[in-house]
Amino acid sequence: VTGVQTCALPIFRFVLHGRGAYTAVDGERVTMNVGDFVITPSWTFHDHGNPSDEPMVWMDGLDVPLVELLDAQFMEKSQSSSQAVSGTQGENFSRFGNTMKPVEYRAKSRTSPLFWYPYERTREALHVLATHNDPHPCWGHKLQYTNPVTGSWAMPTMGTFMQWLPSGFKGSEYRSTDSTVYAVVEGNGRCVVGGQSLDFCPRDVFVCPSWLPYRFETSSDCVLFSFSDRPVQQALDLWRESF
């Protein structure tokens, strides 16, 4: 169990291995499973714990360099090791995860009010997309996590995505100014980055640096999670891509 704390940094968790651990955000707990995307918005009290009998591994995404550059890094710690649970699991999802919202809801930040994006729903959406559409020549079938209230990015400083690459996919080269971190959920293949081949399998993590051409090849159906600083670059009119 981690101690309860809040900080200026927006953080997300992406689960790579295990099931049964939880994260709590402002009094509501959700049990996390492989492929789940979980947001901890800025200035929300949060903690984690693992009551299961197996280890749990997830990847944290933080925009530390940007926040420290702006000298906006603050943290507050609670005296408690875990926060009192006031909401039932799934309450947050029922309010914001079904293309609806409470009529009295008023946004307090630009971060999505939905903080748990379960993998089973994401994978289902990808499957439907892949069934009815041809894959993009560079990234196959790719979806962006969004704020369900605004339709914009789920987090204001980090863009998050999930994509499906069909078996036998041989992608065209792509490059963009946002360095992108990839995490493999399902499948086997390779990413050719700047002429260097990186073989990947589930739970692997790799990075495609800014403006360095890369492409994907798969030997089975693959599902990849990724994140980058694209929202910040787009807000500042810095972002560009080439394919």
Solvent accessible surface area in square Angstrom, and as a share of the most:
residue,aa,sasa,rsa
1,V,123,0.71
2,T,58,0.34
3,G,39,0.38
4,V,6,0.04
5,Q,48,0.21
6,T,5,0.03
7,C,7,0.04
8,A,14,0.11
9,L,12,0.06
10,P,10,0.06
11,I,13,0.06
12,F,0,0.00
13,R,11,0.04
14,F,0,0.00
15,V,1,0.00
16,L,20,0.10
17,H,66,0.30
18,G,9,0.09
19,R,143,0.52
20,G,21,0.20
21,A,0,0.00
22,Y,18,0.07
23,T,0,0.00
24,A,0,0.00
25,V,9,0.05
26,D,87,0.45
27,G,6,0.06
28,E,9,0.04
29,R,76,0.28
30,V,1,0.01
31,T,48,0.28
32,M,0,0.00
33,N,44,0.23
34,V,55,0.32
35,G,0,0.00
36,D,4,0.02
37,F,0,0.00
38,V,0,0.00
39,I,0,0.00
40,T,1,0.00
41,P,20,0.12
42,S,43,0.28
43,W,125,0.44
44,T,19,0.11
45,F,78,0.33
46,H,7,0.03
47,D,0,0.00
48,H,16,0.07
49,G,6,0.06
50,N,62,0.32
51,P,108,0.68
52,S,40,0.26
53,D,148,0.77
54,E,64,0.29
55,P,95,0.60
56,M,28,0.13
57,V,73,0.42
58,W,64,0.23
59,M,25,0.11
60,D,58,0.30
61,G,1,0.01
62,L,67,0.33
63,D,15,0.08
64,V,50,0.29
65,P,107,0.67
66,L,49,0.24
67,V,15,0.09
68,E,101,0.45
69,L,145,0.72
70,L,118,0.59
71,D,123,0.64
72,A,43,0.33
73,Q,70,0.31
74,F,131,0.54
75,M,105,0.47
76,E,99,0.44
77,K,151,0.64
78,S,44,0.28
79,Q,186,0.83
80,S,55,0.35
81,S,75,0.48
82,S,40,0.26
83,Q,26,0.11
84,A,91,0.71
85,V,75,0.43
86,S,103,0.66
87,G,12,0.11
88,T,103,0.60
89,Q,97,0.43
90,G,23,0.22
91,E,65,0.29
92,N,8,0.04
93,F,30,0.13
94,S,72,0.46
95,R,98,0.36
96,F,7,0.03
97,G,16,0.15
98,N,68,0.35
99,T,137,0.80
100,M,148,0.66
101,K,103,0.44
102,P,32,0.20
103,V,138,0.79
104,E,126,0.57
105,Y,46,0.18
106,R,176,0.64
107,A,65,0.51
108,K,203,0.86
109,S,66,0.43
110,R,178,0.65
111,T,11,0.06
112,S,1,0.01
113,P,25,0.16
114,L,10,0.05
115,F,11,0.04
116,W,38,0.13
117,Y,25,0.09
118,P,11,0.07
119,Y,27,0.10
120,E,133,0.60
121,R,108,0.39
122,T,18,0.10
123,R,80,0.29
124,E,106,0.48
125,A,44,0.34
126,L,0,0.00
127,H,96,0.43
128,V,79,0.45
129,L,49,0.25
130,A,27,0.21
131,T,84,0.49
132,H,139,0.62
133,N,74,0.38
134,D,131,0.68
135,P,56,0.35
136,H,44,0.20
137,P,78,0.49
138,C,6,0.03
139,W,64,0.23
140,G,3,0.03
141,H,9,0.04
142,K,48,0.20
143,L,60,0.30
144,Q,70,0.31
145,Y,15,0.06
146,T,48,0.28
147,N,4,0.02
148,P,53,0.33
149,V,46,0.26
150,T,89,0.51
151,G,52,0.50
152,S,56,0.36
153,W,39,0.14
154,A,1,0.01
155,M,0,0.00
156,P,36,0.22
157,T,27,0.16
158,M,6,0.02
159,G,0,0.00
160,T,1,0.01
161,F,10,0.04
162,M,1,0.01
163,Q,1,0.00
164,W,20,0.07
165,L,0,0.00
166,P,38,0.24
167,S,64,0.42
168,G,52,0.50
169,F,20,0.08
170,K,157,0.67
171,G,9,0.08
172,S,54,0.35
173,E,97,0.44
174,Y,14,0.05
175,R,79,0.29
176,S,5,0.03
177,T,31,0.18
178,D,2,0.01
179,S,51,0.33
180,T,7,0.04
181,V,32,0.19
182,Y,3,0.01
183,A,0,0.00
184,V,1,0.01
185,V,16,0.09
186,E,50,0.22
187,G,13,0.12
188,N,69,0.35
189,G,13,0.13
190,R,82,0.30
191,C,0,0.00
192,V,16,0.09
193,V,11,0.07
194,G,47,0.45
195,G,70,0.68
196,Q,121,0.54
197,S,55,0.35
198,L,55,0.27
199,D,116,0.60
200,F,7,0.03
201,C,55,0.33
202,P,46,0.29
203,R,136,0.50
204,D,49,0.25
205,V,71,0.41
206,F,21,0.09
207,V,72,0.42
208,C,1,0.01
209,P,60,0.38
210,S,56,0.36
211,W,72,0.25
212,L,69,0.34
213,P,37,0.23
214,Y,13,0.05
215,R,67,0.25
216,F,4,0.02
217,E,28,0.13
218,T,13,0.08
219,S,85,0.55
220,S,38,0.25
221,D,67,0.35
222,C,0,0.00
223,V,1,0.01
224,L,0,0.00
225,F,0,0.00
226,S,0,0.00
227,F,26,0.11
228,S,6,0.04
229,D,63,0.33
230,R,33,0.12
231,P,7,0.04
232,V,30,0.17
233,Q,26,0.12
234,Q,70,0.31
235,A,80,0.62
236,L,109,0.54
237,D,134,0.69
238,L,112,0.56
239,W,57,0.20
240,R,146,0.53
241,E,63,0.28
242,S,41,0.26
243,F,135,0.56
